[in-house]
Structures are given as structure tokens and as C-alpha cells.
């Protein structure tokens, strides 16, 4: 489903059967600083895609045709080894993008992507991106900044996997992906955290037990509650 019908009042943009707030587009790093006219031009090239939990959005190794933004829900970007072991590279949340690098590079998808919850994605075709970059210089500047952040994230991931022990990796995951309500985490399973930390599920279980015994977290049914955020940061090696 795609195609922009019209623009309406108070800065809203109609995309298909859905109203897209201009404020949401401005919150996406790619479109920061664009004028209302430029945002309207961007919106005309956006495709809308609804996804179900567990739906595969991209397959590693296939031609990279679209750049995606998460409007709602959560998407995991991951690679799978020949033996079937999964390494989660990143969880993409509302306002964030994925599949950037291969689309701009003109190659194949570097990783697979799967919806972890029902949601809505906005996509822009590679051919449309090329037109937008030509027409909007501010967008081109934003692209450089976003891709720089991608490199920083991957360097940090390599550093974690190479030099940080499992409990430290887990602590960083909990800090980054903990929910907003009292430090609760409902979305990630222990298997998900293991795939992010590059370890076995059993090691995550042991590390969680250790953090609980130290009074850093509290384990409850289907959730982890952070009790001592300062101590968790120390274990993760994160500056306060």
C-alpha cells in the first residue's frame, strides 16, 4: 500500500489510508532540518507496510531495494551462521531505520530483518532515494551522519563481543533496551539476549542469576526489573 493522496491541516500528511504526522518525519534523523515543503516531497515517496510478529522483512543476501523506518513495533536485524546460530546486530525501534548501508551501496542485504511485534514500517525505494538525495542537500548531509553512527554502533558491538565478559554484555543490553516503566523489560527473551551477546542461553541465565544475587536486578515472570541502575552501569563499563 502506498501513494500519497493529499496534504491536510496542521502539518499532517496522508499516506495511503493513514495520516502521517510531519512531526514524526522530523523526528527521524534522515529528515531532521528539512522544510515543510521538503517533508511533503519526502512523504510522497514513502511506502507503508504492516508487519506481523515473526514476519521476515528482509533476507540476507537478496538485492537491497528499500530503506525502512520503523513507525511502530520493533524489528530485529540479525545474521545467521551456516550452523544456524543467530547474532542479533541491533533492535530497531520507532523513528529508527535499517537496511541503510546496502541500499546506498547498491549491493545485497547484509543481514536479515524480522518483526518482533506487530507494527508499521515506512519504506523508500532505492531509486526514489537517489532522486531525493539529488534534490535535497540537507538530506545528503543527514545520510552521512546516520551512516557514521552505524559505524560507531558496529565498532561498539565488535568491542563488546571481543573484550567484554558475558555479564558485562548483558548489563549493556539491559541498559539500552530496558523499558521506561521502572526499568522493566518485557520484549526480549533470554534467547534474544543470548543472540545479542553472542553467547548461549544458559550463560545469560547464569548472568541474570548473578545480577539478581547482587541486588542489581529482580527477576519476575516475563520481565526483568532493574533495581540498581548505577551498579548495572559499572558492570557494563558505561560512564554515569
C-alpha positions in Angstrom: 0.0 0.0 0.0 1.5 3.3 -1.0 0.7 6.6 -2.7 0.1 10.0 -1.2 -3.4 11.4 -1.6 -3.0 14.9 -0.3 -1.7 17.1 2.5 -4.2 18.2 5.2 -4.3 20.7 8.0 -1.9 21.2 11.0 1.2 19.6 9.2 -0.3 16.2 8.7 0.4 14.1 5.6 -1.9 11.5 4.3 -0.1 8.3 3.2 -2.4 5.7 1.7 -5.2 5.4 4.3 -3.1 6.6 7.1 -2.3 10.1 8.4 1.5 10.6 9.0 2.3 13.5 11.3 5.0 15.8 10.0 6.4 15.8 13.5 7.1 12.1 13.2 9.0 12.5 10.0 11.1 15.4 11.5 12.0 13.1 14.4 13.7 10.7 12.0 17.4 11.6 11.8 17.4 11.4 8.0 14.8 14.2 7.7 15.9 16.5 10.5 16.1 20.1 9.4 14.0 19.6 6.3 11.4 22.3 5.5 7.7 21.5 5.4 7.8 21.6 1.6 10.7 19.1 1.6 9.0 16.9 4.1 5.9 16.8 1.9 8.1 15.8 -1.1 9.6 13.0 1.0 6.2 11.8 2.1 5.1 11.4 -1.5 7.7 8.7 -1.9 7.1 6.7 1.3 5.6 3.3 1.2 3.6 1.9 4.1 3.9 -1.8 5.2 2.2 -3.5 8.0 4.0 -6.4 9.6 3.1 -9.2 11.9 5.1 -10.6 14.8 7.7 -13.1 13.4 7.3 -11.8 9.8 10.6 -11.8 7.9 11.0 -8.4 6.3 14.4 -8.9 4.6 16.6 -11.9 3.8 20.3 -11.7 4.0 21.9 -11.9 0.5 19.0 -10.7 -1.5 19.2 -7.4 -3.5 18.8 -4.3 -1.3 15.8 -2.5 -2.8 14.4 -0.4 0.1 15.4 1.6 3.1 13.0 1.1 6.0 11.9 3.2 9.0 10.0 1.8 12.0 6.8 3.7 12.6 5.6 1.3 15.3 6.7 -2.0 16.7 10.3 -3.4 17.0 12.4 -5.0 14.3 15.5 -7.2 14.9 18.3 -7.1 12.4 20.4 -10.3 12.5 22.8 -12.6 10.8 22.7 -16.4 10.8 25.7 -18.7 10.7 25.8 -21.8 8.4 25.2 -23.8 11.6 22.1 -21.8 12.3 23.4 -19.7 15.2 21.8 -16.2 15.3 23.6 -13.0 16.1 21.3 -10.0 16.6 23.1 -6.9 15.4 20.5 -4.4 16.5 16.9 -3.8 17.6 15.3 -1.1 15.6 12.6 1.0 17.4 10.2 3.7 16.2 11.9 6.5 14.5 15.0 4.4 13.6 16.0 3.0 10.2 17.5 -0.2 8.9 19.0 -1.6 5.7 20.7 1.8 5.0 24.2 0.6 4.1 23.4 -1.9 1.3 20.7 0.4 -0.2 23.2 3.3 -0.5 25.9 0.9 -1.6 23.8 -0.7 -4.2 24.6 -4.3 -3.1 22.9 -7.1 -1.3 21.1 -7.1 2.1 23.9 -7.5 4.7 21.6 -9.0 7.2 18.0 -10.3 7.7 15.3 -8.4 9.5 12.3 -9.8 11.4 9.4 -8.1 13.2 9.5 -8.8 16.9 6.0 -7.3 17.4 3.1 -6.2 15.1 3.9 -2.8 13.6 4.1 -0.4 10.7 7.1 0.3 8.6 7.7 3.1 6.2 9.9 2.3 3.2 11.6 4.3 0.5 12.8 2.6 -2.7 16.4 2.9 -3.7 15.5 4.7 -6.9 13.5 7.2 -5.0 16.3 7.8 -2.5 18.6 8.7 -5.4 16.2 11.3 -6.6 15.7 12.7 -3.0 19.5 12.9 -2.4 19.9 14.9 -5.6 17.0 17.3 -4.8 17.6 17.8 -1.1 21.1 18.7 0.0 20.2 18.6 3.7 19.1 15.0 3.4 22.5 14.1 1.9 24.2 15.7 5.0 21.9 13.8 7.3 22.8 10.5 5.5 26.5 11.0 6.2 25.7 11.5 9.9 23.4 8.4 10.2 25.9 6.2 8.4 28.7 7.4 10.7 26.5 6.4 13.7 26.1 2.9 12.1 29.8 2.5 12.0 30.1 3.6 15.7 27.5 1.0 16.6 29.2 -1.8 14.8 32.6 -0.9 16.3 31.0 -0.9 19.8 29.4 -4.3 19.0 32.8 -5.8 18.0 34.4 -4.3 21.1 31.7 -5.9 23.3 32.0 -9.3 21.7 35.8 -9.3 21.8 36.7 -7.7 25.1 33.7 -7.7 27.5 32.6 -10.7 29.6 29.1 -12.1 29.2 27.7 -10.3 32.3 29.1 -7.0 31.1 27.5 -7.5 27.7 24.2 -8.4 29.3 24.3 -5.3 31.5 24.7 -3.1 28.4 21.8 -4.8 26.7 19.6 -4.3 29.8 20.6 -0.6 30.0 20.0 0.0 26.3 16.7 -1.9 25.9 15.1 -1.6 29.3 11.6 -0.1 29.2 10.5 3.2 30.6 8.4 2.0 33.4 10.6 1.3 36.4 13.3 -0.3 34.3 11.1 -3.2 33.2 11.9 -5.3 30.1 9.1 -7.3 28.6 10.1 -7.7 24.9 13.4 -9.7 25.0 13.6 -13.3 25.8 16.8 -14.9 27.3 17.4 -16.4 23.8 17.1 -13.0 22.3 19.6 -11.6 24.8 21.9 -14.5 24.1 21.8 -13.8 20.4 22.7 -10.2 21.1 25.5 -11.0 23.4 27.0 -13.7 21.2 26.7 -16.4 23.8 24.5 -19.4 24.8 21.1 -19.0 26.6 22.5 -20.9 29.6 25.2 -18.2 30.1 22.6 -15.5 30.0 20.6 -17.4 32.7 23.7 -17.6 34.9 24.5 -13.9 34.4 20.9 -12.9 35.3 21.1 -15.0 38.4 24.3 -13.4 39.4 22.9 -9.9 38.9 19.9 -10.9 41.0 22.0 -12.2 43.8 24.0 -9.0 43.8 20.8 -7.0 44.1 21.2 -5.3 40.7 18.0 -6.7 39.1 14.9 -8.5 40.2 13.7 -11.4 38.1 9.9 -11.7 37.8 7.6 -13.6 35.5 8.2 -12.5 31.9 10.2 -9.4 32.9 13.4 -8.1 34.5 13.3 -5.1 36.8 16.5 -3.0 37.2 16.9 -2.2 40.9 20.3 -0.6 40.9 21.0 1.2 37.7 24.3 2.7 38.9 25.7 -0.7 39.7 24.5 -2.0 36.3 26.3 0.8 34.6 29.5 -0.1 36.5 29.2 -3.7 35.4 28.6 -2.6 31.8 31.5 -0.3 31.9 29.3 2.7 31.0 30.1 6.2 32.3 27.5 7.6 34.6 
